Amino acid sequence: MTWYFAAILLFSMLLLFLCVGVPIAFSLGLTSAVGTVLLLGPDALIQLANTAFGQGSNNLFIVAPLFIFMAALLSYSGVAQQAFEAAYRWLNRLPGALASSSILACTVFASISGSSPATAATIGRIAMPEMLRHGYNKRMAAGVVAAGGTLGILIPPSVVMIIFGIITETSIGLLFIAGILPGLLISSLMILCTSTAAYIRPGLAPAGPEFTWGERFSSLKGLWGIILLFLLVIGSIYLGIATPAESAAIGAGGALLLALALRRLTWPQFIEALSSSAQTTAMLMFLIFSGFSLSFVISAFGIGQGLTGVLLTAGIGPWLVLIGYLVLLILLGTVVDPASMMVITLPIMFPVLVEMGFEPIWLGVLTTIAAEIGMITPPVGLNLFVLKGVSPEEVSMTDIIVGSLPYALLLVVGLIIMMVFPEIVLWLPSLSSAR
């Protein structure tokens, strides 16, 4: 059987399962199993089991649950409130200070979260009522939190980057380090554009109170735990002292000690953190196992190599293929979550793009930014619905969508900048001793 017939058959089955409402993880698994039987024979099913066992016993898989648990513990520690208050005191002289502070608070919380929805929900509960109380435009208030929340998957530690690293066998440590400068740059762009909009149209964001330098420095006391934890986790990876799995263990242990030291973690909250972490981990693992199974079938028929040959023979340039891949991710992000979109696309597209000469670490960051755009793009941008769930009643879904669209365009600008200047992504990894 030719590779293109196998590709059509697999894609058709996957599309059929998705259209009839089968969850994505099960759709991928069923496509892999049925495709294996039809294309390779029933005896080849044992290879799917071996693939799942081999990947599941890899110590890289412990990275995701530990970072997820770390974020769950810190959501009860009050650090988000402290980050927001500190950001407001330091940025209060900017036009639209509360809005810019929300973005900066998202940036700080992203450094210990790893999740975009968790960042948007945690900061949204704090910042949205405060901005509305001060007379901020509802759409601006919603847009900055929804967009700022997307930084949770770009600034390390990032669950999305962990999934990318596992699926593509790319260094998770280097992916984390590569996300630092792009995350800070995009955060700065968001703050700059928000301040500019508030300066041009003061009615969007009324001015707030003044703070003394003493009040500013005093607000930093509540951030020592976040800073120390980030330095321990990312610093140990950057210096090559710890592997990503070891740094994840350091992060989870440090988060537990910090929550206990602040005396804000109760026993029921600890049990809830364990339970939510287990549920999220199970979902991610099922997706990843199904993705690896589909990769096995795709590899067995040389679909990736065949597609690469066709694209090169047709004279389609590598950059055009890359742009098409990123546009596909953005479109998929409007209807599925980032983990699902990567499991669907990476088994086919990643080998093609690497064969065309693109750097895997750079591709990981571009993929993550494209996933960010999808998370605030209707109709099913995940952050839009998460933010609606924590917003005051007077904020409608229309307000959230309209407020987020300018920031979606801003993320596109950020994506273009990273494509034109790959050194922004690759400079820190080139200096690192990460494994």
Beta strands, then each sheet from edge to edge (+ up, - down):
end
